[in-house]
Amino acid sequence: MAKTQFQQEPMAIVGFACRLPGGNNSEHKLWSFLEKGGIAPNAVPPSQFNFSGHWEGSHKPGTMRPAGGMFLSDDISWYTRSVG
């Protein structure tokens, strides 16, 4: 099988609301974060999810495969109240 060589393609973002992990809450912060090669913290906040109840590292069905995720550092209680 032949290897596919990576080719960088142009990208355009027309518009977006920005509330992303890593404190990226504006387009300027997001671009700076991406340009620097930033990686958002991936520790699971206990207030948002029972991590130990779903991850054990075995990769068995019904368990989480990654040991973390990308989470907002902001208070999300407004969201759970509006959806629940």
ABEGO torsion letter per residue (X at the ends): XBBBBBBBBBBBBABBBBBBBGGBABAAAAAAAAAAGBBBBABBBAAABBAAAABAGAGBBGBBABABBBBBABBAAAAAAAAX
